[in-house]
């Protein structure tokens, strides 16, 4: 059997309470489930420490020699080499409440993979926005393809579109012709997204879409493309 992660003593205890319909901390379980990956590895010693009485599981673990290993050693037997924890952020621990390592929605498309679903997803994320921030220092150079972001995905309604470092400055007039309700605004407040490699779209300051190989590759299947959707303000920001 393949195990994904290890749980700290406290999280293992809460998870068992949750599975058993006993009293548990809702905030902890909600955060745990955001990072949980199908299975966890424990051992006899940990079950005894948290007073979990599960004789069949203990017998199974003992027969597989999962008995008294420290959690740090135990996690090296898992797929992701992580211990989910309620407060510790030092590797191999992942702090479920605030950590650089996150669990996000992501999709990878290799060459010739259809990106229709990715475009539909990003269009839906943009449809209710009142303002978006776009960072792609190559957006003007790849304009024949990147232009499709605006013609096909960005909603034609009252919307402020922020850019930085002159990325969209030369395209402002053309964009206004696409939709007169758009405001094309040079950003002066976002200092994080400067001199970066990846491309970013931030929706209403709450959702961040990371595009690893350019907005143009959302519409061009000749190169690989990955996008990540994450909540702004989580994961150590």
C-alpha positions in Angstrom: 0.0 0.0 0.0 1.2 3.5 -0.8 1.0 6.1 1.9 0.9 9.9 1.1 1.9 11.7 4.2 2.3 11.4 8.0 0.1 13.2 10.5 1.3 14.8 13.7 0.0 13.3 17.0 -2.5 16.1 17.4 -3.8 15.9 13.8 -4.0 12.1 14.0 -6.1 12.4 17.1 -8.4 15.0 15.5 -8.7 13.0 12.3 -9.8 9.9 14.2 -12.4 11.9 16.1 -13.7 13.3 12.8 -13.9 9.9 11.3 -15.7 8.5 14.4 -18.2 11.3 14.6 -16.8 12.3 17.9 -16.1 15.9 19.0 -13.4 17.5 16.9 -12.1 21.0 16.1 -13.8 22.2 12.9 -11.1 24.7 11.9 -8.4 22.0 12.3 -10.2 19.4 10.2 -11.1 21.9 7.5 -7.4 22.9 7.2 -6.2 19.3 7.4 -8.5 18.2 4.6 -7.2 20.9 2.4 -3.8 19.2 2.5 -4.7 15.6 3.0 -3.9 13.2 0.2 -5.9 10.0 0.3 -3.8 8.1 2.9 -1.5 8.5 5.8 1.2 6.4 7.5 1.3 5.9 11.2 2.9 3.3 13.5 2.1 1.4 16.7 4.0 3.8 18.9 2.0 6.8 17.6 -1.3 5.1 18.0 -0.5 4.3 21.6 0.7 7.9 22.3 -2.6 9.4 21.2 -4.6 6.5 22.8 -6.2 5.2 19.7 -7.5 1.6 20.3 -7.4 0.0 16.9 -6.1 -3.6 17.3 -6.4 -4.7 13.7 -4.5 -1.6 12.5 -1.8 -2.1 15.1 -1.4 -5.7 14.1 -1.1 -4.7 10.4 1.4 -2.0 11.2 3.5 -4.3 13.4 3.6 -7.0 10.7 4.9 -4.3 8.3 7.5 -3.2 10.9 5.9 0.2 11.4 6.4 0.1 15.2 8.5 2.7 17.0 10.0 4.9 14.2 10.1 8.7 14.9 7.7 10.6 12.6 10.6 12.1 10.7 11.8 8.7 9.8 8.3 7.4 9.1 7.6 10.2 6.6 10.5 9.1 4.4 8.4 6.0 3.7 5.6 8.1 2.2 5.0 9.4 -1.3 5.2 13.1 -0.5 7.8 13.0 2.3 5.8 15.3 4.5 4.4 15.5 8.1 1.2 17.5 8.4 1.4 19.6 11.5 -0.7 22.1 13.4 2.1 24.6 14.0 5.6 23.5 12.7 6.7 24.8 9.3 10.2 23.4 9.3 10.8 20.6 6.8 9.6 17.8 6.8 6.7 19.4 8.6 3.9 21.2 6.7 1.9 23.7 8.8 -1.7 23.1 7.7 -2.7 26.7 8.8 0.2 28.6 7.1 2.9 27.2 5.0 4.7 27.9 1.7 3.8 24.4 0.6 0.2 24.5 -0.5 -2.5 22.3 -1.9 -4.0 24.1 -5.0 -5.9 23.4 -8.2 -3.5 22.8 -11.0 -3.3 21.3 -14.5 -0.4 20.5 -16.7 -0.8 20.3 -20.5 2.0 18.8 -22.6 2.6 19.5 -26.2 -0.5 19.0 -28.4 -2.7 18.7 -25.3 -6.1 20.5 -25.7 -6.4 23.5 -23.4 -10.1 24.1 -23.8 -11.0 23.1 -20.2 -8.2 25.4 -18.9 -9.6 28.3 -20.9 -13.2 27.6 -19.7 -11.9 27.4 -16.1 -10.0 30.7 -16.3 -12.9 32.4 -18.0 -15.2 31.4 -15.2 -12.7 32.7 -12.6 -12.7 36.1 -14.4 -16.4 36.4 -15.1 -17.4 38.1 -11.8 -14.3 40.2 -11.3 -14.4 43.9 -10.7 -10.6 44.3 -11.2 -7.8 42.1 -12.4 -4.0 42.4 -12.3 -2.0 40.9 -15.2 1.7 40.2 -15.1 3.4 38.9 -18.3 6.5 40.7 -19.5 6.2 39.0 -22.8 2.5 39.7 -23.4 3.1 42.3 -26.1 5.7 40.2 -28.0 3.3 37.3 -28.0 0.3 39.5 -28.8 -1.4 37.5 -31.6 -2.0 34.7 -29.1 -2.0 36.6 -25.8 -4.7 38.9 -27.3 -7.1 36.0 -27.1 -7.1 36.3 -23.3 -9.0 39.5 -23.7 -11.1 38.7 -26.7 -12.2 35.3 -25.5 -11.9 35.1 -21.7 -12.0 38.5 -20.0 -15.6 39.6 -19.5 -16.9 42.5 -21.6 -18.2 44.7 -18.7 -17.1 47.4 -16.4 -13.7 46.2 -15.3 -10.3 47.6 -14.2 -7.4 45.9 -15.8 -4.1 46.6 -14.0 -0.6 46.0 -15.5 2.9 47.0 -14.5 6.3 47.8 -16.1 4.6 48.9 -19.3 3.5 45.4 -20.2 0.2 46.5 -21.7 0.9 50.2 -22.3 1.2 49.9 -26.0 -2.0 47.8 -26.2 -4.3 50.1 -24.1 -6.0 51.7 -27.1 -6.6 48.4 -28.8 -8.1 46.9 -25.6 -10.4 49.9 -25.2 -11.7 49.2 -28.7 -12.5 45.6 -27.6 -14.6 46.9 -24.7 -15.1 50.6 -23.9 -16.1 49.7 -20.3 -12.6 48.4 -19.5 -10.2 50.7 -17.6 -6.6 50.0 -18.5 -4.6 51.1 -15.5 -0.9 51.2 -14.7 -0.4 49.5 -11.3 1.4 51.4 -8.6 0.7 49.4 -5.5 1.6 45.8 -6.2 5.3 45.5 -5.4 5.4 41.7 -5.2 4.9 41.0 -8.8 8.0 42.7 -10.3 10.9 41.1 -12.3 9.3 37.6 -12.1 9.7 34.7 -14.5 6.2 33.2 -14.3 3.0 34.9 -15.5 0.2 35.9 -13.1 -3.4 36.9 -13.2 -4.9 38.2 -9.9 -8.7 38.3 -9.6 -10.1 40.9 -7.2 -7.0 40.5 -5.0 -8.3 37.1 -3.8 -7.5 34.5 -6.5 -4.1 34.2 -8.1 -3.7 32.3 -11.4 -0.1 31.3 -12.1 0.8 30.5 -15.7 4.2 28.9 -15.9 5.0 29.3 -19.5 3.1 32.3 -20.8 -0.5 33.4 -21.4 0.1 32.7 -25.1 0.5 29.0 -24.4 -3.0 28.9 -23.0 -4.0 29.2 -26.7 -1.0 27.5 -28.4 -0.6 23.7 -28.1 3.0 23.7 -29.5 4.5 24.0 -26.1 3.8 22.7 -22.6 1.7 24.7 -20.2 0.8 24.5 -16.5 -1.5 26.8 -14.6 -2.1 26.9 -10.8 -5.1 28.5 -9.0 -4.4 29.5 -5.4 -6.1 31.7 -2.8 -4.2 35.0 -2.2 -3.1 35.5 1.4 -2.6 31.8 2.2 0.6 29.8 2.2 2.8 32.3 4.1 1.8 35.5 2.3 
